[in-house]
Amino acid sequence: MIAPRIAPLADWLAREGRFLPDNSELFSAFCTRLYRDGLPLARASMHLRALHPQYRGVSRVWRPGQPVEERFMDHGIEQTAVYLNSPVAAVVERGERLEWRLDSGAALPFPVLEELREQGCTHYITAPLLYSDGAVNTISWATGRTGGFAASDVELLDAVLPSFASIAEIKALRRFVWSALTTYVGEEPSRLILDGQVRRGDLRSITAALMLVDLRDFSMLSDSLSPVAVIRMLNRYFDCVMPPVRRHGGEVLELMGDGVLAIFNQGAECSATQACRGALEAAREGLAALDAANRERGFGMPELHAGAALHYGTVSYGNIGAGERLDFTVIGPDVNLTSRIERLCRELDRTLIMSEAFASTLDRPVWEIGHFQLRGFSRMQRLFELPPDET
């Protein structure tokens, strides 16, 4: 009878397992509980699909008394020989539990099974981990016990798997939602959206250093290139100017065509001066990376140049739109001022221009460029740049 073994596991999943923070901890706790309850596990693995721009799936391996090993699988993994010649592909294709005895000396169909046999495993079971939409993920168990898993052990795993799958799906969906939101709107807006700021007209204001980087001559370049080449060019440009933002504590809020708007938020752990210095270093590193990419570009690839505007002011996150279609965007006069300053980069043949508010908050020597009348602003704006030996 396996019923007395199933009930405590199902109860634990419903009462405690679902409150664990993610699938890595859920999988580890689940396998540890099985092991302590007498299941002779030597190894377990779980392979879940992911919705993330940088990886296609997540593979986790559990062993008794060891931390869970976590590996992220690249996009296109399904077309590789490693995947196609694996139990994971077999389970996904057939949609049913598969098992192999590893202690018989018979030839095995997959390299990983040969590896497990060499490690002393005697029995391997893998099964589909089904989500409610029909998506097939996989989970596997291996034992080194003489004779392999008992029939009651296999029945227990079959019986408890649906309960585990339902909790794993919830964890995965939460991760998917967070990944999708942060990919398209950024971390700070994602937090606000998930915290409930979803009604049209909801606003939240912050004071921060603003950075706007814009690619020069984009219209001319895009007119002379194929659509595929334009996308490659933009990604090459974004690869230069976006990573420094995160390295220096900022966040990209908007990709406006070829423009990148980022903020460096001041707070309890970051003063206004530190936020401005982070924005300055991010801008300088991004522009330097673009110069380096130009020197190393391949034949036929266009040379790319950009201008960066830096300002210190207040922005509002706001929901705008109509009905059920809203855009979570950044608005405010300081955003407009940053945009106007960036447009001067080309006119003044500068790559980096700072507003007076940014320069005074930066608290380091800068050079004044002059006073300028910017469209939409009644007051003349004093603008600054770095000294020539620091540009």
C-alpha positions in Angstrom: 0.0 0.0 0.0 1.4 3.3 -1.1 -1.4 5.5 0.1 0.2 6.2 3.6 3.3 7.4 1.7 1.4 9.6 -0.8 -0.7 11.6 1.7 2.1 13.2 3.6 3.9 14.2 0.4 0.8 15.7 -1.2 0.0 17.5 2.1 3.5 18.9 2.3 3.4 20.2 -1.3 0.0 21.9 -0.7 0.9 23.4 2.7 4.6 24.1 2.6 6.1 23.4 -0.8 4.0 26.0 -2.6 5.4 28.7 -0.4 9.0 28.0 -1.3 10.5 30.9 -3.3 11.3 29.1 -6.6 11.6 25.8 -8.4 15.2 25.2 -7.4 14.3 25.2 -3.7 11.1 23.3 -4.3 12.9 20.5 -6.3 15.6 20.3 -3.7 13.2 20.1 -0.8 11.0 17.6 -2.6 13.8 15.2 -3.5 15.3 15.5 0.0 11.9 14.6 1.5 11.6 11.6 -0.8 15.1 10.5 0.2 14.5 10.8 3.9 11.2 9.0 3.6 13.0 5.9 2.3 13.2 6.4 -1.5 16.7 5.2 -2.5 17.5 8.2 -4.7 21.1 8.6 -5.9 20.3 11.4 -8.4 17.3 13.3 -9.7 17.0 15.8 -12.5 14.3 18.3 -13.7 14.3 20.0 -17.0 11.9 23.0 -17.4 11.2 25.2 -20.4 11.7 28.9 -19.8 10.4 32.1 -21.3 13.5 34.3 -21.3 15.5 36.1 -24.0 18.8 34.7 -22.9 18.0 31.0 -22.4 15.5 28.4 -23.5 15.3 26.2 -20.4 16.7 25.4 -17.0 18.2 22.0 -16.0 18.5 21.1 -12.3 20.3 18.1 -10.8 19.9 16.9 -7.2 22.1 14.5 -5.3 21.8 13.6 -1.6 23.5 16.1 0.7 24.7 18.4 -2.2 23.4 21.7 -3.4 21.2 21.6 -6.5 23.2 22.1 -9.8 21.5 24.6 -12.0 22.3 25.0 -15.7 20.6 27.3 -18.3 20.1 25.9 -21.7 20.7 28.1 -24.8 18.1 28.9 -27.4 18.2 26.3 -30.1 19.0 23.5 -27.7 16.2 21.3 -29.3 18.2 21.2 -32.6 21.5 20.0 -31.0 22.8 16.4 -31.0 23.1 16.5 -27.2 19.4 17.1 -26.8 18.2 14.9 -29.6 20.2 12.0 -28.2 18.9 12.2 -24.6 16.1 10.8 -22.5 14.6 14.3 -22.3 13.9 14.4 -26.0 12.5 10.9 -25.9 10.0 11.7 -23.1 8.9 15.0 -24.7 8.3 13.1 -28.0 6.5 10.1 -26.5 4.8 11.9 -23.6 5.0 8.9 -21.3 7.2 7.5 -18.5 10.3 5.6 -19.6 12.8 3.5 -17.7 15.9 1.5 -18.1 17.7 -1.0 -15.9 21.4 -0.1 -15.9 22.7 -3.2 -14.1 21.9 -5.8 -16.8 25.0 -5.2 -19.0 22.7 -4.6 -22.0 23.4 -1.7 -24.4 21.8 1.6 -23.5 20.2 4.0 -25.9 21.6 7.3 -24.5 25.1 8.4 -23.4 23.8 9.8 -20.1 22.6 6.3 -19.2 26.1 4.9 -19.8 27.5 7.6 -17.6 25.1 6.8 -14.8 25.9 3.1 -15.0 29.6 3.9 -14.6 28.7 6.0 -11.5 27.0 2.9 -10.0 23.4 3.5 -10.8 21.2 0.5 -11.4 17.8 1.9 -12.4 16.8 5.1 -14.2 13.2 6.4 -14.6 12.2 9.6 -16.4 8.7 10.9 -16.8 6.8 13.9 -18.4 6.2 16.8 -16.0 3.0 18.2 -17.5 1.7 21.7 -17.3 -2.0 22.6 -17.5 -1.6 23.9 -21.0 -0.1 20.6 -22.2 3.5 21.7 -22.2 5.8 18.8 -21.6 8.8 19.2 -19.2 10.7 16.2 -17.7 11.8 14.8 -14.4 14.0 11.8 -13.7 15.2 9.6 -10.9 18.1 7.2 -10.6 19.1 4.8 -7.8 22.1 2.7 -7.0 20.2 0.1 -5.0 20.8 -3.5 -5.9 17.7 -4.5 -7.9 16.7 -0.9 -8.7 13.6 0.8 -7.5 10.9 -1.3 -6.0 7.5 -1.4 -7.7 6.0 0.5 -4.7 8.6 3.2 -5.2 7.6 3.6 -8.9 4.0 3.8 -7.9 4.7 6.5 -5.4 6.5 8.6 -7.9 3.7 8.2 -10.5 1.1 9.1 -7.9 2.8 12.2 -6.4 4.0 13.6 -9.7 0.8 15.5 -10.7 0.8 17.3 -7.3 4.4 18.3 -7.7 3.8 19.4 -11.3 1.0 21.7 -10.3 3.2 23.5 -7.8 6.2 23.6 -10.2 4.0 25.2 -12.8 2.9 28.0 -10.5 6.6 28.7 -9.6 7.5 28.7 -13.3 4.7 31.0 -14.3 5.7 33.5 -11.6 9.2 33.4 -13.0 7.9 33.7 -16.6 5.8 36.7 -15.7 8.7 38.4 -14.0 11.1 37.6 -16.9 8.7 38.8 -19.6 7.9 42.1 -17.7 11.5 42.9 -17.0 12.5 42.1 -20.5 10.1 44.6 -22.0 9.5 47.3 -19.3 12.5 47.0 -16.9 12.8 45.9 -13.3 11.4 48.9 -11.5 8.3 49.3 -13.6 7.8 45.5 -13.3 7.8 45.7 -9.5 5.2 48.5 -9.7 3.0 46.6 -12.1 3.1 43.4 -10.0 2.4 45.5 -6.9 -0.8 46.7 -8.5 0.0 49.9 -10.4 -2.1 48.9 -13.4 -4.9 51.5 -13.5 -4.7 54.1 -16.2 -3.4 57.4 -14.8 -1.6 55.8 -11.9 1.7 57.7 -11.4 4.8 57.4 -9.2 7.5 60.0 -9.3 11.2 59.6 -8.5 14.2 61.9 -8.6 17.1 60.4 -10.5 20.0 60.9 -12.9 18.8 60.4 -16.5 20.8 59.2 -19.4 19.6 59.3 -23.0 21.9 57.8 -25.7 20.8 58.1 -29.3 22.4 56.7 -32.5 23.3 59.3 -35.1 22.1 59.1 -38.7 19.9 56.1 -38.0 17.3 57.1 -40.6 20.0 57.3 -43.3 21.6 54.0 -42.2 18.3 52.2 -42.1 17.4 53.4 -45.5 20.6 52.0 -47.0 20.5 48.6 -45.3 18.2 45.6 -45.4 15.8 45.0 -42.5 18.0 42.1 -41.3 21.1 44.3 -41.4 19.3 47.1 -39.5 18.4 44.7 -36.7 22.0 43.5 -36.5 23.2 47.0 -36.5 20.9 48.1 -33.7 21.8 45.0 -31.6 25.5 45.7 -32.0 24.8 49.3 -30.8 22.7 48.2 -27.9 25.3 45.6 -26.9 27.7 48.6 -26.4 25.6 51.1 -24.6 23.2 49.1 -22.5 25.4 46.7 -20.4 27.3 49.6 -18.7 23.9 50.9 -17.4 23.4 47.8 -15.2 27.1 47.7 -14.2 26.8 51.2 -12.7 23.5 50.7 -10.9 21.1 52.0 -13.5 18.2 50.6 -15.4 17.1 51.0 -19.0 13.5 52.2 -19.0 12.8 52.7 -22.6 14.1 51.7 -26.0 12.8 54.5 -28.2 13.7 53.2 -31.7 17.5 53.8 -31.6 17.4 55.8 -28.4 18.1 54.3 -24.9 16.6 56.1 -21.9 18.0 55.0 -18.5 17.7 56.2 -14.9 20.1 56.0 -12.0 17.9 56.2 -9.0 19.0 57.8 -5.8 18.0 56.2 -2.5 19.0 55.0 0.9 22.1 53.3 -0.6 22.9 55.7 -3.4 23.2 59.5 -3.0 22.3 62.0 -5.7 26.0 62.5 -6.4 26.6 58.7 -6.7 23.7 58.3 -9.0 25.1 61.0 -11.3 28.5 59.6 -11.2 27.1 56.2 -12.1 25.3 57.7 -15.1 28.4 59.5 -16.3 30.5 56.3 -16.1 27.9 54.3 -17.9 27.7 56.9 -20.7 31.5 57.0 -21.0 31.8 53.2 -21.1 29.0 52.9 -23.6 30.5 55.4 -26.0 34.0 53.8 -25.5 32.6 50.4 -26.3 31.0 51.8 -29.4 34.3 53.2 -30.6 36.0 49.8 -29.9 33.2 48.0 -31.9 33.8 50.4 -34.8 37.5 49.5 -34.9 36.7 45.8 -34.8 33.7 45.8 -37.2 33.6 43.4 -40.1 33.6 44.2 -43.8 30.5 46.1 -44.9 29.4 46.9 -41.4 28.6 50.6 -40.9 30.5 52.8 -38.4 28.3 53.8 -35.6 28.3 57.0 -33.6 26.1 58.2 -30.8 25.4 61.1 -28.5 24.7 61.0 -24.8 22.7 63.5 -22.7 22.9 63.5 -18.9 20.4 65.3 -16.6 19.3 65.2 -13.0 15.6 65.6 -12.3 12.2 64.0 -11.7 10.3 61.5 -13.8 7.0 59.9 -13.4 6.1 56.3 -14.2 2.6 56.4 -15.6 0.0 54.2 -17.2 -1.4 55.8 -20.4 -3.6 54.4 -23.1 -7.2 53.3 -23.5 -9.3 50.5 -22.3 -7.3 47.3 -21.8 -4.3 48.5 -23.8 -1.9 50.5 -21.7 1.7 51.6 -21.9 3.8 51.9 -18.8 6.0 54.8 -19.8 8.1 57.6 -18.4 6.9 61.1 -18.6 7.7 64.6 -17.4 9.5 67.9 -18.3 12.9 66.5 -17.3 12.5 63.6 -19.8 11.8 66.2 -22.5 14.8 68.3 -21.4 17.1 65.3 -21.6 15.8 64.6 -25.1 16.4 68.3 -26.2 20.0 68.2 -24.8 20.7 65.0 -26.7 19.7 66.6 -30.0 22.4 69.2 -29.4 25.1 66.6 -29.5 25.1 66.5 -33.3 24.7 70.2 -33.7 27.6 71.0 -31.4 29.7 68.0 -32.5 29.8 66.6 -28.9 29.4 63.0 -27.8 28.4 63.8 -24.2 26.5 66.8 -22.8 25.4 67.5 -19.3 22.7 69.8 -17.9 23.4 72.3 -15.2 21.4 70.3 -12.7 23.5 67.2 -13.5 26.8 69.0 -13.5 26.2 70.7 -10.1 25.1 67.4 -8.6 28.0 65.5 -10.0 30.4 67.4 -7.8 33.5 67.3 -10.0 35.2 69.7 -12.4 33.4 70.1 -15.8 33.6 72.6 -18.6 30.8 75.0 -19.5 29.7 74.9 -23.2 27.4 77.8 -23.0 23.7 78.9 -22.7 21.2 77.5 -25.1 17.5 78.1 -25.9 15.8 74.7 -26.1 12.5 74.2 -27.7 9.7 74.0 -25.1 11.7 75.6 -22.3 11.4 79.3 -21.6 14.6 79.6 -19.6 18.0 79.4 -21.2 19.8 76.2 -20.3 23.5 76.1 -19.2 25.2 73.0 -20.6 28.4 71.3 -19.7 30.9 68.7 -20.9 33.9 66.9 -19.5 37.3 68.6 -19.8 39.1 67.6 -23.0 41.6 65.3 -21.3 38.6 63.2 -19.9 36.5 62.8 -23.0 
